[in-house]
């Protein structure tokens, strides 16, 4: 099985940190099921000051299709309507990118 490791960053608004962390302590089961169905595993979000760092592993064969299935999910869309306003893009974000994908510089198993 091939694993694609993905790392992303986005800002978190200072006045939203407490609420963001509260709701992520109890993510909706439907959102979690959609993530798993899209071949995402070992998904974590870390916070450092006003920066969120996400790490995930993708095990599928069609990343774009699986990401589109997440984006099309009504419950995930509802979740994003809550979480997106809490976030702020980093200056390096590319057009069409919300969370900015960052390159992997080192890995060891």
C-alpha positions as CSV (number, residue, x, y, z in Angstrom):
1,X,0.0,0.0,0.0
2,X,1.3,3.4,-1.0
3,X,1.0,6.2,1.6
4,X,1.1,9.9,0.6
5,X,2.0,12.1,3.6
6,X,0.4,15.5,3.5
7,X,1.2,18.5,5.8
8,X,-0.8,21.8,5.8
9,X,-0.9,25.1,7.7
10,X,-3.4,27.8,8.2
11,X,-3.8,30.6,10.7
12,X,-6.3,30.5,13.6
13,X,-7.9,33.7,14.8
14,X,-6.8,34.4,18.4
15,X,-10.3,35.0,19.7
16,X,-11.5,31.7,18.1
17,X,-8.8,29.3,19.6
18,X,-10.9,28.2,22.6
19,X,-14.0,27.4,20.5
20,X,-12.0,25.7,17.7
21,X,-10.3,23.4,20.2
22,X,-13.6,22.8,22.0
23,X,-15.4,21.6,18.9
24,X,-12.5,19.5,17.7
25,X,-12.5,17.7,21.0
26,X,-15.8,16.2,19.8
27,X,-15.8,16.2,16.0
28,X,-19.1,15.0,14.5
29,X,-19.0,11.3,13.7
30,X,-20.4,11.9,10.2
31,X,-17.4,14.2,9.4
32,X,-15.0,11.6,10.7
33,X,-16.6,8.8,8.7
34,X,-16.4,11.0,5.5
35,X,-12.6,11.5,6.2
36,X,-12.0,7.8,6.6
37,X,-14.1,6.9,3.6
38,X,-11.9,9.2,1.5
39,X,-8.8,7.1,2.4
40,X,-7.4,9.6,5.0
41,X,-5.8,8.1,8.1
42,X,-3.5,9.3,10.9
43,X,-5.1,12.8,10.6
44,X,-4.0,15.2,13.3
45,X,-4.2,19.0,13.8
46,X,-1.7,20.7,16.0
47,X,-1.7,24.3,17.2
48,X,1.3,26.5,17.8
49,X,0.3,30.0,18.9
50,X,-1.9,31.3,16.0
51,X,-0.9,28.6,13.5
52,X,-2.6,25.3,12.9
53,X,-0.6,22.4,11.4
54,X,-2.4,19.4,10.0
55,X,-0.8,16.1,9.1
56,X,-2.6,13.2,7.3
57,X,-1.8,10.1,5.4
58,X,-3.6,9.3,2.2
59,X,-3.9,5.7,1.2
60,X,-6.2,5.8,-1.8
61,X,-5.5,5.9,-5.6
62,X,-7.3,9.1,-6.7
63,X,-6.6,11.9,-4.3
64,X,-8.5,14.6,-6.2
65,X,-11.6,12.4,-6.4
66,X,-11.5,11.6,-2.7
67,X,-11.0,15.2,-1.7
68,X,-13.9,16.2,-4.0
69,X,-16.1,13.6,-2.1
70,X,-15.2,15.2,1.2
71,X,-16.0,18.7,-0.2
72,X,-19.3,17.4,-1.6
73,X,-20.5,15.9,1.8
74,X,-23.3,18.0,3.3
75,X,-22.2,17.5,6.9
76,X,-18.6,18.4,6.1
77,X,-19.9,21.5,4.3
78,X,-21.9,22.4,7.5
79,X,-18.7,21.7,9.6
80,X,-16.6,24.0,7.4
81,X,-19.2,26.8,7.7
82,X,-18.4,26.7,11.4
83,X,-14.7,26.2,11.3
84,X,-13.6,28.3,8.2
85,X,-14.5,31.7,9.8
86,X,-12.2,30.7,12.7
87,X,-9.3,30.4,10.4
88,X,-7.2,32.8,8.3
89,X,-5.1,31.8,5.4
90,X,-1.3,32.1,5.5
91,X,0.2,34.6,3.0
92,X,1.8,31.7,1.1
93,X,-1.6,30.1,0.2
94,X,-2.0,29.5,-3.5
95,X,-5.1,30.4,-5.5
96,X,-7.9,27.9,-4.7
97,X,-6.0,26.6,-1.6
98,X,-7.5,27.1,1.9
99,X,-5.1,25.1,4.0
100,X,-1.6,25.7,2.5
101,X,0.2,22.5,1.6
102,X,3.8,22.5,2.7
103,X,6.6,20.3,1.4
104,X,8.1,17.3,3.2
105,X,11.7,17.8,3.9
106,X,12.6,14.7,5.9
107,X,11.0,11.4,6.7
108,X,12.1,8.2,8.3
109,X,10.1,5.1,9.2
